[in-house]
Amino acid sequence: MQPDISIVIPLYNEEESLPELVAWIEKVCTDHGFSHEIILVDDGSTDDSWGVVKQLSLQFPAAKGIKFQHNYGKSPALYMGFKAATGNVVITMDADLQDSPDEIPELYRMITEDGYDLVSGWKKVRYDNAVTKNLPSKLYNGVNRWMTGIKLHDMNCGLKAYKRKVVKSIEVYGEMHRFIPVLAKQAGFTRIGEKVVQHRPRKYGVSKFGWERFINGFLDLLSIQFMSRFGKKPMHLFGTLGSFTFLVGFVFAIWLIVDKLRLGNQFGLTNKPAFYIALTTMVIGTLFFLTGFIAELVVRNASDRNLYLTEEKTGF
């Protein structure tokens, strides 16, 4: 039978929190009568997380595990979890117990009754460091809202709910887990909602993310904006830039030739700085054009970018 809910949990070195998290999810789903599956994706943990996952899969029939050979990142882990999910509603949450499973029933209701395609959590009250996480997060989300037009306060919140067809229609790769709402909107799923969710202090371990995630996040945002407009047609961008740049250089060169003929042999073309400007501009235009051709070839041959090697599975 197709379960009501698939709960996808990417994890990395969270052996201490997993038993409590899975038991909590089981209690919530049982109390509300949800048929469910819990998909734990071990992103190459170096502690005994996978041993704990295997034990949990024996203890709880709904618990399943996927293990990567080494650490690929959160986006590949979510991609494999989405690929394995069979529930009508898919809910993602972090494994560190900072996301509360008590939010599951309301998130499920918002998808099934309110008709949202995607509901993103908003950690309105946070227990993270104000300087290293809270302030940068607010700036980061402000830029996201301005650039994408999606009015979410916490786009990177790990606690989200989706219609099944949403996660089956998007491709999460690289570090694009931060922009799943943007990917969903680009795929035609425009009913995106938000729910204030509880944020709990970290109980075990330490955060796996540092300052570099905000720099990487901004670069990824530029990438996804580019991909949304030119990902399937890069020649439209590079070809336009190349043609325009080459044309400017060519017109400049024609003007120099006409000027040379008009003045006779008084001045040589190569003695003028304008000659090298025109030549450089034409070369740059040609390079832009060639870049467009190469990008088109890459787009048409990039079907294997989500082939992540799994070492082991349990519970499937």
C-alpha positions in Angstrom: 0.0 0.0 0.0 1.1 3.5 -0.7 1.8 5.2 2.6 0.2 8.5 3.6 3.6 10.1 4.4 7.2 9.6 3.4 9.6 11.2 5.9 13.0 11.8 4.3 15.9 12.5 6.7 19.4 13.2 5.4 22.0 12.7 8.1 25.7 12.9 8.8 27.3 11.8 12.1 24.0 11.8 14.1 24.2 8.5 15.9 23.1 9.9 19.2 19.9 11.6 18.0 18.6 9.0 15.6 16.9 6.6 18.1 15.0 9.5 19.8 14.0 11.1 16.5 12.7 7.9 14.9 10.8 6.9 18.1 9.2 10.4 18.2 8.2 10.2 14.6 6.7 6.7 15.1 4.6 8.0 18.1 3.3 11.0 16.2 2.3 9.0 13.1 0.8 6.2 15.2 -1.2 8.7 17.3 -2.7 10.3 14.2 -3.2 7.1 12.2 -0.8 7.9 9.4 0.6 5.1 7.4 4.2 6.1 6.8 7.8 5.3 5.9 10.9 6.9 7.3 13.8 7.1 4.8 17.2 7.8 6.6 19.9 8.7 4.1 23.4 8.4 5.6 25.6 10.8 3.8 28.8 8.9 4.4 28.9 9.2 8.2 32.2 8.5 9.9 30.6 7.5 13.3 28.2 4.6 13.9 25.2 6.3 12.4 24.7 3.5 9.8 24.8 0.8 12.5 22.1 2.7 14.4 20.0 3.0 11.1 20.3 -0.8 10.6 19.1 -1.4 14.2 16.2 1.0 13.7 15.1 -0.7 10.5 14.8 -3.9 12.5 13.0 -2.3 15.4 10.6 -0.2 13.3 9.2 -1.7 10.0 8.6 1.8 8.6 12.3 2.7 8.9 14.5 2.3 5.9 18.1 3.3 5.2 20.3 4.3 2.3 24.1 4.7 2.8 26.5 6.7 0.6 30.0 5.5 0.2 31.3 8.9 1.3 30.1 12.4 2.1 28.4 13.9 -1.0 26.3 16.6 0.6 22.7 17.3 1.6 21.4 17.7 -1.9 22.4 14.3 -3.2 21.0 12.8 0.0 17.6 14.5 -0.5 17.7 13.4 -4.2 18.1 9.8 -3.3 15.5 10.1 -0.5 13.0 11.7 -3.0 13.7 9.0 -5.5 12.9 6.2 -2.9 9.8 8.0 -1.4 6.4 6.4 -2.2 4.1 8.4 0.1 1.4 10.8 -1.0 3.0 13.5 1.0 6.8 13.8 1.4 8.1 15.6 4.5 11.8 16.4 5.0 13.5 17.2 8.3 17.0 17.4 9.7 18.3 14.6 11.9 19.6 16.7 14.8 16.3 17.0 16.7 16.1 20.7 16.1 13.0 20.0 13.9 10.0 18.8 15.8 8.1 15.8 14.5 5.0 17.2 16.2 4.7 19.6 13.2 4.0 16.6 10.9 0.2 16.5 11.2 -0.3 20.2 10.4 2.1 20.0 7.5 0.2 17.0 6.1 -3.1 18.8 6.5 -1.8 21.9 4.7 -0.8 19.8 1.7 -3.9 17.5 1.6 -6.6 19.9 2.7 -5.4 23.4 1.9 -4.1 22.3 -1.5 -0.5 23.6 -1.2 2.1 22.0 -3.5 4.9 22.8 -1.0 4.9 24.1 2.6 8.1 25.5 4.0 8.8 25.8 7.7 9.7 29.2 9.2 11.9 29.1 12.4 10.6 32.4 13.6 12.3 31.9 17.0 15.7 30.4 16.6 18.2 29.0 19.1 21.3 29.4 16.9 24.1 31.8 17.4 22.8 35.3 16.5 26.1 36.5 14.9 27.2 33.4 12.9 23.8 32.0 11.9 20.8 34.2 12.6 21.9 37.5 11.1 23.5 36.0 8.0 20.4 33.9 7.6 18.1 36.9 7.6 20.2 38.7 5.0 20.4 35.6 2.9 16.7 35.1 2.9 16.1 38.7 2.2 18.2 38.5 -1.0 16.4 35.3 -1.9 13.0 36.9 -1.7 14.2 39.9 -3.8 15.8 37.8 -6.5 13.3 34.9 -6.8 10.0 36.6 -5.9 9.1 33.8 -3.5 8.0 35.3 -0.2 9.4 32.8 2.3 11.1 33.9 5.5 13.3 30.8 5.8 13.8 29.2 2.4 16.6 27.0 3.7 14.6 25.4 6.6 15.0 21.7 6.5 11.4 21.0 7.6 9.2 21.1 4.5 6.3 19.2 3.1 5.6 18.4 -0.5 3.0 16.7 -2.7 4.6 13.6 -4.1 4.5 14.8 -7.7 6.6 17.8 -6.7 9.6 15.8 -5.5 9.3 13.5 -8.5 9.4 16.5 -10.8 12.4 18.4 -9.6 16.1 17.5 -9.6 18.1 18.4 -6.5 21.8 18.4 -7.2 25.0 20.2 -6.2 23.9 22.3 -3.2 20.5 23.3 -4.6 18.7 22.0 -1.5 18.7 25.6 -0.3 16.5 26.5 -3.3 14.0 23.7 -3.6 11.0 26.2 -3.5 12.6 27.9 -6.5 13.1 24.6 -8.3 9.4 23.7 -7.6 8.2 27.1 -8.9 10.2 26.6 -12.1 8.6 23.2 -12.5 5.1 24.8 -12.4 4.2 24.2 -8.7 3.3 27.7 -7.6 1.1 27.1 -4.5 3.9 27.5 -2.0 3.0 28.1 1.6 4.8 28.7 4.9 4.2 27.6 8.5 5.8 28.9 11.6 7.5 25.8 13.2 9.2 25.1 16.5 13.0 25.3 16.5 14.7 23.3 19.3 18.1 23.8 20.7 20.7 21.2 19.5 20.7 18.3 21.9 23.6 16.3 20.5 26.7 17.0 18.5 27.7 20.2 16.7 26.5 22.0 13.6 28.0 20.7 10.3 27.7 24.1 8.5 29.9 27.2 8.8 30.2 30.6 7.3 31.1 29.2 3.9 27.5 28.1 3.3 26.4 31.7 3.0 29.0 32.5 0.3 28.2 29.2 -1.5 24.5 29.9 -1.1 24.8 33.3 -2.8 26.8 31.8 -5.7 24.2 28.9 -5.9 21.4 31.5 -6.1 23.1 33.2 -9.1 23.5 29.8 -10.6 19.9 28.8 -10.2 18.7 32.2 -11.6 21.0 31.5 -14.6 19.8 27.9 -14.9 16.1 28.9 -14.7 16.5 31.3 -17.7 19.3 29.7 -19.8 19.8 26.2 -18.4 18.2 24.5 -21.3 19.2 27.1 -23.9 22.7 28.5 -23.0 23.3 29.4 -26.6 20.6 32.1 -26.2 22.8 33.9 -23.7 26.3 33.2 -24.9 25.3 33.5 -28.6 23.7 36.9 -28.0 26.7 38.2 -26.0 29.1 36.8 -28.6 27.2 38.2 -31.5 26.9 41.6 -30.0 30.5 41.8 -28.8 31.8 40.6 -32.2 29.6 43.1 -34.0 30.9 46.0 -31.9 34.5 45.0 -32.7 33.7 44.4 -36.4 32.1 47.8 -36.8 35.0 49.4 -35.0 37.5 47.6 -37.3 35.5 48.8 -40.4 35.6 52.3 -39.1 39.4 52.1 -38.7 39.8 50.7 -42.3 37.6 53.5 -43.7 39.5 56.1 -41.7 42.8 54.6 -43.0 41.7 54.8 -46.6 40.4 58.3 -46.1 43.8 59.5 -44.6 45.9 57.5 -46.9 49.2 56.0 -45.6 49.8 58.8 -43.1 49.1 56.4 -40.1 49.3 52.6 -39.9 46.4 50.6 -38.5 48.6 48.8 -36.0 49.9 52.0 -34.5 46.5 52.9 -33.1 45.3 51.5 -29.7 41.8 51.4 -31.2 43.0 48.6 -33.6 43.8 46.3 -30.6 40.6 47.2 -28.9 38.6 46.2 -32.0 40.7 43.0 -32.4 40.3 42.0 -28.7 36.5 42.7 -28.8 36.1 40.4 -31.9 38.1 37.6 -30.2 36.1 37.9 -27.0 32.9 37.7 -29.1 34.1 34.6 -30.9 34.9 33.0 -27.5 31.5 33.8 -26.1 30.0 32.2 -29.2 32.1 29.0 -28.8 31.2 28.9 -25.1 27.6 28.7 -26.1 28.2 25.8 -28.4 30.2 23.9 -25.7 27.5 24.6 -23.1 24.8 23.2 -25.5 26.8 20.0 -25.8 27.2 19.8 -22.0 23.4 20.3 -21.5 22.6 17.5 -23.9 25.0 15.0 -22.4 24.6 15.7 -18.6 22.1 12.9 -17.8 24.4 11.3 -15.3 25.0 14.2 -12.9 22.9 12.5 -10.2 24.5 9.0 -10.2 25.5 8.8 -6.6 27.0 5.5 -5.5 25.1 3.8 -2.6 27.1 1.3 -0.6 24.2 -0.4 1.2 20.5 -0.3 1.9 18.3 -1.6 4.6 14.6 -2.0 5.1 13.6 -1.8 1.4 
